[in-house]
Amino acid sequence: MSALAKLRARLRLRQRLRDPEELKHDAELRWWLEHWAPVVRGGGFHPGDALELLGGEAAAETYEGRRLQQARAEVRRVLREAAIEDEGFFAGKVVLDIGPGPLGFPDACPARVSIGIDPLAERYRQAGLMIEGSDAVYLSGGAERIPLVSGSVDVVVARNSLDHVDDPSAVLREVQRVLRPGGTLILNLDVGHAPTATEPHTLTAAAVRDALAGMTVERQLDLERAHGEEGHPVVLVATRRGG
């Protein structure tokens, strides 16, 4: 075997032996860098309905301006999808966003304390994908072990993230732990899709509801368009029981 063939064989072996979680994170970061960021840098929005959500305002001329518009649109999107009419719903609260990516929901959320937890947060920062000068707090890690004390959060948002995590059941247990009694979970996910490299879990609404044993599901809403190419989009709005 030639030296070049040996090198290629070693590289193929190294790729096969890499941690699946690391491969998943690499694929997710590539999506943001190759598919999302170029659209916004090129003058657009991704998703493309940001300006509609903002009442038809004109697109900002700068990349930074469009990033802030996209972030503000995501706050309105979360409320609209959850059928929450009060645009001040987050004001004065401690809000935790699970898996926000660099879209900017934590940065634009008008919460008293706005937190995002994402295992790729540090890599987003290194890649220049985060909004500069934000007051939001980002935690770089998985939501299977949220580094917050129990009963310290008023609202948890998990939009298109539960099927991305390593252990959905552990995440839902942590959500219930960190929520205050009466606190709200806004959970938006695709159910019934086949596993993919970045979305390795097939979830059902029934299984998710069963996992929310300490919560009351106030409503379940069906959306028209899935986040991915397959599955059925569902929003669950639930409150933590207890006094």
N, C-alpha and C positions, 0 to 999 in steps of 0.2 A: 504494500500500500504506500502510495506517495505521501510526502509530508503534507501536501495540500489536502489530500483525502483524509488523512488522520485529523487535521485541524477541523475540517468540516464535520467529521464524525464526533469530535469532542464538543463542538458547538451545538450539534443536534442533541447530544446527550445532556448537556448542561441545560438546554431549553426544556427537555422533558422532565428534568429533575427539579425545576424551579417550583416554588411554592404556588399552588393554584390561586391563593389569595393575592399574591404578588402579580401574577399574570392578569387577574381580574382588574386590579387597580391600574396596571399599565394600560389595559384596553380602555378603561373608563377615562383616564387622563388623555389618551390619544383622541377620544371622541370630542372632548372639549376643545382640544388644541386644533384638530383638523376639520371639525364640522361646525362647531359653535362659534368660536372666537373669530374666524375669518368672516363670518356673516356680519357680526357686529362691527368689526373693524372696517368692513367694506361699506358701511352706511345703513345696514339693515338691523333686523331684530330676529331672535331665535328663542322662543316661538315668535311667529311673525305678526301676532295680533296685539302686540304690546301697546301700540298707539290707540287702538280701538278700546282697550281696557282703560286707557287714560283719557277717554272722552274725545279722542280725535285730535289731540294736540300735535303740533308739528315735531318731526324728528329733530333732535339736537344735532348740531353740526359736528361736534367732536365725539370721539370714541368714549371719552369719560362721561359726557353728557348722556349718550345713548345707554351706557351701562347703568346710570342712575335711573333712567326711564324704564329700562327693563326690570330693574329691581322694584321700583314702585308698582309696575304692572303685575309683578308676581304676588305682591301683597293683595291687590284687588282680585287676582285670579283665585287665590286660596279662599278668600271670603265668598266670592261668587260661586265657586264649585261646592262649597259647604252650605250654600243658601243662608249665609249670615248677612243680613241687610245692614247692620250697624258697621259703618266704616271705621268707627272708633273702637271696635271690639278689642283690639290689642293694647290700647292706650292704658298706661299705668300698671301693666302686668309684666310678669317675668315669662318670656316666651322662648321656647326651645325648638329649633328646627333640626330635624334629623336628616342628614344627608342632603344639605342644600345645594351642594356643588358651588360653582361661582356665580349662580344666577343673581344673587343679591337680596333674597328675601330678608335675611337677618339685618342687612344694612339699611333697608328701607322701612322695616317694620317699626311702627311708632310705639314700641313697648318701653316700659320703664327700664327693663334689662332685656336685651335681645341676644340670644346665644345660638350659634350653629355648631353642630358636632358632625364631623366628617373625617373618615380615615385618610382622606387625600388633602385635607386643608393645607398642610404645610407644603405639599407638592404644588397645589394651586398657587400658593403665594410665590414659591420659587419660579413658577412658570409665568408670572406676571398676570394671572387671571383674576386676582382679587381686587375689590374696589379699595382704592387708597383713601386713607383718612376717615374710615368708617368708625363709628362708635360701637359697632357690634363686637361681641366676643366670640372668637372661633376656637373650638377645641379640636385638636387633631387626634382622632381616635375613633374607635367603633362604638356604636350605641349599645352593644351588649353589656358594657360596663361604663355607665355614664358617671363621670367624676363630679357629681353634685349630691348634696345631702338629700335625704328622703323628704318629701313634702315641701319642696322649695320652688316648684314651677307651677304657674297658673295655666299655661297653654302649651301643649306639644303639637307641633305640626310635622307630619311625615308624608310628604308628597312625592310619589314615585320613587320611594327609597326602600320600602320593606322587603321587596323581592331582590334587592341588591345586597342586603346585609348578609353576614355569615350565618347568623342564627336568629331567624324572625321571632321565635318563641321567647328567647332571652331578651330581645329588644322590647317586646311587648310587656314583659315582666318589669323591665327597667322603667318603661314609660309609666306604669302604674305606681311604681315606687317613688319616682321623683315628683309626680303630680300631687298637688294639695287636694284634700277633700273638696269636691265640687269643681275641681279643675277639669279642663276640656282637652280632649284629644281630637284633632282633625287629621284623619287618616285617609289618604287618597292613593289607590293602588290599582294595578291591573290584576285581575284574577283569571285563572284558567289558561295562561299561556305556557307554552313549552319552555323548559329551562334553556337559557343561553349562557354564554361565557360571562356576561356582566350581570345577568339576572338569573341566578342558578336555582331559584325556588319557584315551584308552581303552587300558588296559594288559592284558597277558596274563601269566599266571604263568611261561610259558616264556620270554618276553622279559625278564622281571625276573631270572629265574635266569641267563639268558645274560649279563646286565649285571653279575652278581656273579661275575665271572671269577676274582677273587682270593680267593673264599670257598668254603667247603664248606657246602652246605645240609644241615643235620642232619635236618630234618623239614619237611614241608609239611602243613598242617592245613586242612581245610575247615570253615568255620563255617556256622551255620544262617541267620543273619540278616545281610543286607547293611547297610552303613552308610547308603547312600542308598536311593533307590527302585528302582534297578536294579542288576544285576551280581551277581557271586558272590564272597562274602568268603573270603579265603585268608590264612593266616598262614605266613610263612616264617621259620624260625629258622636262622641261619647263623653260622659262625665264620670269622674271617679266618685264612687260612693264613700260614705263615711262622714263623720262630723267632727 
